[in-house]
Amino acid sequence: MTTAALIVAAGSGVRAGGPLPKQYQTIGGQPVLRRTVEAFLHHPEVDHVQVVIGPDHHALCAEALAGLNLLPPVAGAATRQGSVFNGLQALEPLAPQAVLIHDGARPFVSTTLISTVIGALRQHDAAIPAVPIAETIKRVSETRTIAATVDRQGLWGAQTPQAFRFDTIFELHKRAADGNLTDFTDDASLAEWAEVPVAVVEGERQNVKLTTSDDIEMADTRLRQAEWAALADIRVGQGFDVHQFGPGEHVTLCGVRIPHTHGLVGHSDADVAMHALTDAIFGAIGEGDIGVHFPPSDPQWKGAASAVFLKEAVRKVHALGGIIAHCDITMVSEAPRIKPHVPAMKAELAPVLGVTEDRVAIKATTNEQMGFIGRREGMVAYATATVRLPLR
């Protein structure tokens, strides 16, 4: 049975607040819509994925779904019903036997639930997932007082994906459009109107629709907690580096060029802080130090930007399935002054490390005019890096 997934994401999503419609807001580091689409795109029983978007959402959609092998998105209509109809018309030339119609703002749909609704179509023309209503239901008056308690016996909350034989649901949408009937809130309602029996399978309480800003925040927290719980092997690495001053008119620290009376001497750009951080990351994963990976005897690293070294250390962490959780750098020198440049340094390091700037700590102090640092002969940097890896 060839099956198409129709992802409805044409709404404005304003109730969620924020600068973007809810389907394009980020949860767990990815747009809501991308998470939803990927659930169907990677399902072995789904042959086509068609997304329906707002008429002015093409740029947002292209960014959110970049790199995914999808049918071209279709512009939606003024109502959800109209948007679904537009999507069905786009799918008609592909002649799928079944279609799964799903809310773009339900990113937690599971592989099991998708399989369950597809399986139900082997005996039925239509099937939806739903969960029994657990809360006591109150009918509320216009004055926000309780008008009545509603008997919840037999009441279930409908979810998506709602599954249909393609020809059946397409014909129902055409009949509704011909009759100028536009107030159906889901596709199962169309089937009820046409007296087509709709099977109900057990849904999943985690398969929630994100509607408000609280929903978005809770979804983001849930995904991040799950991600971090899976990375339970917590490592801390330590790094140290020292470079002497020599001729020059600037130093490079954490990738930021700072005017100074001298430069730092080294085989690469002599970024003492970034070298210390790179060593800390290598140390956290047991990979030696920067000299092992980028020996100063190798001429290809002459004058190289130290970001090359740091990126390689981060790549090795990611290759192990891990993340950088935090870093802390302390620079020790009498001059130049570091504090004015800390914001620029954080902005330089954070994207390389794959973290937010609040997870990058940068501090500086003097050596109270003692020793080679006090004599302004060189500077030192210390760093620690916290890395999280999967338990093995």
C-alpha angles and dihedrals in degrees: 000000000000109000132195126196116216111199112198110209104144098114125111092235092208097148089070091061122209131103095291136050109268094253090062097044117107126253121175090355097305135085114264091238093053092054090049095047094047091056089065098032091060096042111111094219096052114089103178135023119202120185123201113204140177114279091247097040100084095108092045091048093048091053095044095048100034113152097015120126100236141144112262110278119256125221115245132223137240092277134040089242091055092047092053090049090053089051093048090052090053090051096046096087089057091057098214115187093217137025131200112206111202138175112248089219094061100087097159098068108135132225088240094055092049089051091048096055092044089051091051090061090067088074103022141045091224137020136172135186117238139165128218114257107253101181126079106259120225128190106219126206126228088262090058095251126125112269098177146337111248119219104244093198106129094004116135131177112236119228137179151280090073109193127212142165098259097231091050098053094038091055091048092052091050091050092049092048092049089051093047090239106152108154102087108127096199138011094252087063089060090053091049090051090053091044092242108153113244119204118217121216126188109274128203125253090217089061092089128160113236110228113146136044088255089056091052092048093048091048091051092048092048093052095044092048090050091048094049093043088057090053095062098145101093117192130183120200129192127213135188132181138169132192131180125230120251140158116326146094101242145026126218114223124174087348094304121120110226122187112239141157090250140026130228118255119230146123092257125027088304094234094172094187096050090046091054091049092048090052090049092055093046088049093052091059096038095249101135119240140307092272091061093057099032108026115198088226089069109091093207089075094053106129092352120160108254090226085079090063094044093049090053091052091050091047090056090052091051091047087060090053092254140123138216107251101182144339134203124197128186121189121197120201141117091234155057104038109247104186098079090056099048096097091053091047092052090048089052097048103038098069092045091052093042094236138111118263092252087069092060116080119190123180136168136197140167127242092235090252092295128134127349090324091053089050088053092240094131147329138247133214129198124193141179125194127195114210128186119207134176114266110257 
